[in-house]
Amino acid sequence: MTSVEPAIAAGAAPLPTLSLTDVACRRGQRLLFKGLNLELRPRQAIWLRGRNGRGKTSLLRLAAGLAVPEAGYVAWGGTPVRRAEGYLQRLVYIGHTNALKDDLTVTEALQFLARLHGRPDDAATLRAALERLGMGSRRDAFVRTLSQGQRRRASMARLALEQQASLWILDEPYDALDVDGVRVVNELLHAHLARGGSVLLTSHQHPGAQAPAVAEFDLDPYG
């Protein structure tokens, strides 16, 4: 798929590069990986691969600043992510668990996440995001009533709220989605990269022919 690349929104600084340098990660007594070097630039998507238990989710958490490496460092624009100015404001992290509260409606759950991360949370914007993911008819349903695929769609609606170049860290974004859901997520990825964003993702399934070009990074050699 080809698309016209719009300029990065006026007033928004270009997205810094995310870099992991000589990183090691330990879980309990087990060293998951070591000596890892990875660089993610604006307009680039990297598909993180590796066998089960190799540490893909752990690496995503390191990149998001949610954990500290055993060795090495994770930096954004040359500054450690935990001290980098503006990092959290330009980060979207969606883990494998959808972070949706069962006792809220779908709209309320998305609004809570939007407010938490400083994204637009007005009714029209939330409704448009849910409709983009095919969840418009379920916007007033309680999260606890959703199927796994619907929960994933509601979680991925966070991506439809994004308008600026940002860093997306996505753990299994295609999980439980049907063909149409995968298509919509891929369209959002295309638009995101075109406006200068970057993506680090892991997936057990190939993103497919409709996905943007992704560079593959294999964790297995670092174990």
C-alpha atoms as a printed R data frame, in Angstrom:
    type eleno elety resid chain resno       x       y      z
1   ATOM     1    CA   MET     A     1   0.000   0.000  0.000
2   ATOM     2    CA   THR     A     2   1.265   3.453 -0.839
3   ATOM     3    CA   SER     A     3   0.132   6.707  0.674
4   ATOM     4    CA   VAL     A     4   0.954  10.375  0.501
5   ATOM     5    CA   GLU     A     5   2.984  11.354  3.548
6   ATOM     6    CA   PRO     A     6   1.644  14.526  5.186
7   ATOM     7    CA   ALA     A     7   3.970  16.873  6.965
8   ATOM     8    CA   ILE     A     8   4.314  16.511 10.708
9   ATOM     9    CA   ALA     A     9   1.697  18.712 12.371
10  ATOM    10    CA   ALA     A    10   2.679  22.342 12.624
11  ATOM    11    CA   GLY     A    11   4.316  23.169 15.940
12  ATOM    12    CA   ALA     A    12   5.123  19.546 16.757
13  ATOM    13    CA   ALA     A    13   8.806  18.741 17.128
14  ATOM    14    CA   PRO     A    14  10.060  15.775 15.089
15  ATOM    15    CA   LEU     A    15   9.910  12.549 17.045
16  ATOM    16    CA   PRO     A    16  13.232  11.632 18.696
17  ATOM    17    CA   THR     A    17  14.900   8.270 18.082
18  ATOM    18    CA   LEU     A    18  14.450   5.505 20.642
19  ATOM    19    CA   SER     A    19  17.663   3.598 21.279
20  ATOM    20    CA   LEU     A    20  18.518   0.553 23.388
21  ATOM    21    CA   THR     A    21  22.248   0.158 23.952
22  ATOM    22    CA   ASP     A    22  23.916  -3.028 25.244
23  ATOM    23    CA   VAL     A    23  20.723  -3.860 27.128
24  ATOM    24    CA   ALA     A    24  20.324  -6.915 29.334
25  ATOM    25    CA   CYS     A    25  17.097  -8.027 30.996
26  ATOM    26    CA   ARG     A    26  16.572 -10.450 33.877
27  ATOM    27    CA   ARG     A    27  13.369 -12.049 35.126
28  ATOM    28    CA   GLY     A    28  13.957 -13.516 38.562
29  ATOM    29    CA   GLN     A    29  17.043 -15.700 38.316
30  ATOM    30    CA   ARG     A    30  16.859 -16.004 34.539
31  ATOM    31    CA   LEU     A    31  18.701 -13.714 32.146
32  ATOM    32    CA   LEU     A    32  16.323 -13.260 29.221
33  ATOM    33    CA   PHE     A    33  18.697 -11.438 26.888
34  ATOM    34    CA   LYS     A    34  21.919  -9.440 26.945
35  ATOM    35    CA   GLY     A    35  24.052  -7.272 24.668
36  ATOM    36    CA   LEU     A    36  21.005  -6.036 22.789
37  ATOM    37    CA   ASN     A    37  21.288  -2.961 20.572
38  ATOM    38    CA   LEU     A    38  18.242  -1.548 18.817
39  ATOM    39    CA   GLU     A    39  17.379   1.795 17.244
40  ATOM    40    CA   LEU     A    40  13.881   2.953 16.291
41  ATOM    41    CA   ARG     A    41  13.691   6.090 14.163
42  ATOM    42    CA   PRO     A    42  10.734   8.283 13.147
43  ATOM    43    CA   ARG     A    43   8.568   6.788 10.387
44  ATOM    44    CA   GLN     A    44   9.928   3.320 11.190
45  ATOM    45    CA   ALA     A    45   8.138   0.198 12.432
46  ATOM    46    CA   ILE     A    46   9.990  -2.706 14.039
47  ATOM    47    CA   TRP     A    47   8.415  -6.130 14.523
48  ATOM    48    CA   LEU     A    48  10.015  -7.762 17.541
49  ATOM    49    CA   ARG     A    49  10.241 -11.544 17.179
50  ATOM    50    CA   GLY     A    50  11.464 -14.449 19.260
51  ATOM    51    CA   ARG     A    51  10.453 -17.740 20.825
52  ATOM    52    CA   ASN     A    52   7.997 -17.883 23.699
53  ATOM    53    CA   GLY     A    53   9.607 -16.745 26.928
54  ATOM    54    CA   ARG     A    54  12.499 -15.013 25.199
55  ATOM    55    CA   GLY     A    55  11.494 -11.619 26.642
56  ATOM    56    CA   LYS     A    56   9.519  -9.754 23.981
57  ATOM    57    CA   THR     A    57   7.044  -8.241 26.423
58  ATOM    58    CA   SER     A    58   9.866  -7.480 28.850
59  ATOM    59    CA   LEU     A    59  11.701  -5.567 26.131
60  ATOM    60    CA   LEU     A    60   8.568  -3.554 25.338
61  ATOM    61    CA   ARG     A    61   8.244  -2.644 29.017
62  ATOM    62    CA   LEU     A    62  11.881  -1.521 29.085
63  ATOM    63    CA   ALA     A    63  11.306   0.628 26.004
64  ATOM    64    CA   ALA     A    64   8.223   2.172 27.624
65  ATOM    65    CA   GLY     A    65  10.153   3.030 30.786
66  ATOM    66    CA   LEU     A    66   8.027   0.658 32.887
67  ATOM    67    CA   ALA     A    67  11.052  -1.413 33.915
68  ATOM    68    CA   VAL     A    68  14.799  -0.891 34.304
69  ATOM    69    CA   PRO     A    69  17.337  -3.000 32.395
70  ATOM    70    CA   GLU     A    70  19.782  -5.271 34.182
71  ATOM    71    CA   ALA     A    71  22.520  -3.585 32.166
72  ATOM    72    CA   GLY     A    72  22.789  -0.997 29.401
73  ATOM    73    CA   TYR     A    73  20.388   1.865 28.885
74  ATOM    74    CA   VAL     A    74  17.244   2.886 27.038
75  ATOM    75    CA   ALA     A    75  17.244   6.454 25.692
76  ATOM    76    CA   TRP     A    76  14.953   8.756 23.769
77  ATOM    77    CA   GLY     A    77  16.738  11.435 21.848
78  ATOM    78    CA   GLY     A    78  19.905  10.576 23.802
79  ATOM    79    CA   THR     A    79  18.296  10.967 27.255
80  ATOM    80    CA   PRO     A    80  17.265   7.993 29.435
81  ATOM    81    CA   VAL     A    81  13.555   7.468 28.878
82  ATOM    82    CA   ARG     A    82  12.672   7.941 32.541
83  ATOM    83    CA   ARG     A    83  14.182  11.424 32.458
84  ATOM    84    CA   ALA     A    84  13.425  12.415 28.878
85  ATOM    85    CA   GLU     A    85  11.258  15.529 28.700
86  ATOM    86    CA   GLY     A    86   7.965  14.906 26.952
87  ATOM    87    CA   TYR     A    87   8.488  11.149 26.628
88  ATOM    88    CA   LEU     A    88   5.304  10.067 28.379
89  ATOM    89    CA   GLN     A    89   3.290  12.684 26.512
90  ATOM    90    CA   ARG     A    90   4.350  11.199 23.180
91  ATOM    91    CA   LEU     A    91   4.177   7.544 24.166
92  ATOM    92    CA   VAL     A    92   1.303   5.143 23.536
93  ATOM    93    CA   TYR     A    93   1.821   1.804 25.248
94  ATOM    94    CA   ILE     A    94  -0.837  -0.878 24.825
95  ATOM    95    CA   GLY     A    95  -0.057  -4.134 26.559
96  ATOM    96    CA   HIS     A    96  -1.450  -7.580 25.916
97  ATOM    97    CA   THR     A    97  -4.041  -7.042 28.663
98  ATOM    98    CA   ASN     A    98  -6.332  -4.326 27.399
99  ATOM    99    CA   ALA     A    99  -6.356  -1.998 30.454
100 ATOM   100    CA   LEU     A   100 -10.122  -1.633 30.258
101 ATOM   101    CA   LYS     A   101 -12.111  -1.496 33.500
102 ATOM   102    CA   ASP     A   102 -14.922  -4.063 33.515
103 ATOM   103    CA   ASP     A   103 -17.350  -1.885 35.476
104 ATOM   104    CA   LEU     A   104 -17.176   1.016 33.005
105 ATOM   105    CA   THR     A   105 -18.943   1.326 29.693
106 ATOM   106    CA   VAL     A   106 -16.775   1.145 26.593
107 ATOM   107    CA   THR     A   107 -16.968   4.922 26.182
108 ATOM   108    CA   GLU     A   108 -16.144   5.542 29.840
109 ATOM   109    CA   ALA     A   109 -13.181   3.142 29.695
110 ATOM   110    CA   LEU     A   110 -11.753   4.865 26.627
111 ATOM   111    CA   GLN     A   111 -12.386   8.295 28.154
112 ATOM   112    CA   PHE     A   112 -10.534   7.267 31.321
113 ATOM   113    CA   LEU     A   113  -7.488   6.221 29.280
114 ATOM   114    CA   ALA     A   114  -7.655   9.340 27.120
115 ATOM   115    CA   ARG     A   115  -7.699  11.619 30.181
116 ATOM   116    CA   LEU     A   116  -4.961   9.624 31.891
117 ATOM   117    CA   HIS     A   117  -2.662  10.088 28.904
118 ATOM   118    CA   GLY     A   118  -3.642  13.648 27.990
119 ATOM   119    CA   ARG     A   119  -5.532  12.831 24.798
120 ATOM   120    CA   PRO     A   120  -8.792  14.391 23.534
121 ATOM   121    CA   ASP     A   121 -11.706  12.985 25.528
122 ATOM   122    CA   ASP     A   122 -14.767  14.868 24.289
123 ATOM   123    CA   ALA     A   123 -17.812  12.813 23.358
124 ATOM   124    CA   ALA     A   124 -17.522  13.351 19.597
125 ATOM   125    CA   THR     A   125 -13.856  12.334 19.473
126 ATOM   126    CA   LEU     A   126 -14.436   9.217 21.566
127 ATOM   127    CA   ARG     A   127 -17.418   8.194 19.473
128 ATOM   128    CA   ALA     A   128 -15.476   8.647 16.232
129 ATOM   129    CA   ALA     A   129 -12.583   6.555 17.579
130 ATOM   130    CA   LEU     A   130 -14.898   3.727 18.604
131 ATOM   131    CA   GLU     A   131 -16.719   3.832 15.288
132 ATOM   132    CA   ARG     A   132 -13.367   3.667 13.500
133 ATOM   133    CA   LEU     A   133 -12.741   0.343 15.267
134 ATOM   134    CA   GLY     A   134 -16.262  -0.923 14.592
135 ATOM   135    CA   MET     A   135 -17.353  -0.445 18.212
136 ATOM   136    CA   GLY     A   136 -19.839   2.387 17.773
137 ATOM   137    CA   SER     A   137 -22.845   0.159 18.448
138 ATOM   138    CA   ARG     A   138 -21.243  -1.119 21.665
139 ATOM   139    CA   ARG     A   139 -20.123   2.234 23.050
140 ATOM   140    CA   ASP     A   140 -22.646   2.120 25.926
141 ATOM   141    CA   ALA     A   141 -22.079  -1.553 26.756
142 ATOM   142    CA   PHE     A   142 -20.179  -2.486 29.889
143 ATOM   143    CA   VAL     A   143 -16.680  -3.764 29.206
144 ATOM   144    CA   ARG     A   144 -17.416  -6.988 31.099
145 ATOM   145    CA   THR     A   145 -20.001  -7.919 28.415
146 ATOM   146    CA   LEU     A   146 -17.522  -7.751 25.515
147 ATOM   147    CA   SER     A   147 -15.927 -10.659 23.709
148 ATOM   148    CA   GLN     A   148 -12.137 -10.845 23.573
149 ATOM   149    CA   GLY     A   149 -12.134  -9.469 20.043
150 ATOM   150    CA   GLN     A   150 -14.375  -6.565 21.049
151 ATOM   151    CA   ARG     A   151 -12.157  -5.799 24.039
152 ATOM   152    CA   ARG     A   152  -9.156  -5.648 21.744
153 ATOM   153    CA   ARG     A   153 -10.984  -3.354 19.325
154 ATOM   154    CA   ALA     A   154 -11.965  -1.042 22.194
155 ATOM   155    CA   SER     A   155  -8.359  -0.978 23.396
156 ATOM   156    CA   MET     A   156  -7.050  -0.267 19.899
157 ATOM   157    CA   ALA     A   157  -9.443   2.693 19.689
158 ATOM   158    CA   ARG     A   158  -6.774   4.559 21.668
159 ATOM   159    CA   LEU     A   159  -4.760   4.632 18.447
160 ATOM   160    CA   ALA     A   160  -7.576   6.424 16.639
161 ATOM   161    CA   LEU     A   161  -7.275   9.299 19.147
162 ATOM   162    CA   GLU     A   162  -3.714  10.085 18.048
163 ATOM   163    CA   GLN     A   163  -3.105  13.083 15.782
164 ATOM   164    CA   GLN     A   164   0.563  13.929 16.461
165 ATOM   165    CA   ALA     A   165   3.737  12.021 15.712
166 ATOM   166    CA   SER     A   166   4.269   9.726 18.691
167 ATOM   167    CA   LEU     A   167   5.902   6.468 19.733
168 ATOM   168    CA   TRP     A   168   3.605   3.438 19.732
169 ATOM   169    CA   ILE     A   169   4.684   0.380 21.728
170 ATOM   170    CA   LEU     A   170   2.182  -2.393 21.057
171 ATOM   171    CA   ASP     A   171   2.111  -5.893 22.543
172 ATOM   172    CA   GLU     A   172   0.174  -8.233 20.237
173 ATOM   173    CA   PRO     A   173  -2.007  -5.526 18.621
174 ATOM   174    CA   TYR     A   174  -3.667  -8.071 16.292
175 ATOM   175    CA   ASP     A   175  -4.565 -10.546 19.025
176 ATOM   176    CA   ALA     A   176  -8.213 -11.746 18.867
177 ATOM   177    CA   LEU     A   177  -9.013  -9.433 15.930
178 ATOM   178    CA   ASP     A   178 -10.881 -10.631 12.872
179 ATOM   179    CA   VAL     A   179  -9.866  -9.743  9.318
180 ATOM   180    CA   ASP     A   180 -11.659  -6.401  9.403
181 ATOM   181    CA   GLY     A   181 -10.115  -5.481 12.760
182 ATOM   182    CA   VAL     A   182  -6.632  -6.274 11.460
183 ATOM   183    CA   ARG     A   183  -7.297  -4.111  8.404
184 ATOM   184    CA   VAL     A   184  -8.319  -1.120 10.511
185 ATOM   185    CA   VAL     A   185  -5.283  -1.415 12.788
186 ATOM   186    CA   ASN     A   186  -3.023  -1.582  9.738
187 ATOM   187    CA   GLU     A   187  -4.668   1.544  8.302
188 ATOM   188    CA   LEU     A   188  -4.007   3.350 11.582
189 ATOM   189    CA   LEU     A   189  -0.382   2.202 11.489
190 ATOM   190    CA   HIS     A   190   0.035   3.531  7.955
191 ATOM   191    CA   ALA     A   191  -1.360   6.944  8.921
192 ATOM   192    CA   HIS     A   192   0.742   7.032 12.075
193 ATOM   193    CA   LEU     A   193   4.018   6.368 10.268
194 ATOM   194    CA   ALA     A   194   3.107   8.860  7.530
195 ATOM   195    CA   ARG     A   195   2.801  11.690 10.067
196 ATOM   196    CA   GLY     A   196   6.234  10.908 11.508
197 ATOM   197    CA   GLY     A   197   5.447   8.403 14.237
198 ATOM   198    CA   SER     A   198   7.312   5.209 15.082
199 ATOM   199    CA   VAL     A   199   6.161   1.734 16.146
200 ATOM   200    CA   LEU     A   200   7.687  -1.086 18.162
201 ATOM   201    CA   LEU     A   201   5.420  -4.110 18.212
202 ATOM   202    CA   THR     A   202   5.386  -7.792 18.879
203 ATOM   203    CA   SER     A   203   2.976 -10.222 17.262
204 ATOM   204    CA   HIS     A   204   2.641 -13.982 17.008
205 ATOM   205    CA   GLN     A   205   1.023 -13.553 13.613
206 ATOM   206    CA   HIS     A   206   2.480 -11.875 10.565
207 ATOM   207    CA   PRO     A   207   1.092  -8.319 10.195
208 ATOM   208    CA   GLY     A   208  -0.005  -9.262  6.675
209 ATOM   209    CA   ALA     A   209   0.228  -7.745  3.221
210 ATOM   210    CA   GLN     A   210  -1.831  -4.688  4.194
211 ATOM   211    CA   ALA     A   211   0.566  -3.751  6.998
212 ATOM   212    CA   PRO     A   212   3.176  -1.030  6.513
213 ATOM   213    CA   ALA     A   213   6.727  -2.121  5.866
214 ATOM   214    CA   VAL     A   214   8.237  -3.438  9.092
215 ATOM   215    CA   ALA     A   215  11.826  -4.261  9.977
216 ATOM   216    CA   GLU     A   216  12.110  -7.577 11.830
217 ATOM   217    CA   PHE     A   217  14.259  -7.834 14.953
218 ATOM   218    CA   ASP     A   218  14.896 -11.333 16.331
219 ATOM   219    CA   LEU     A   219  15.528 -11.648 20.073
220 ATOM   220    CA   ASP     A   220  16.678 -15.265 19.928
221 ATOM   221    CA   PRO     A   221  20.370 -14.550 19.224
222 ATOM   222    CA   TYR     A   222  20.609 -12.426 22.391
223 ATOM   223    CA   GLY     A   223  19.544 -15.153 24.807
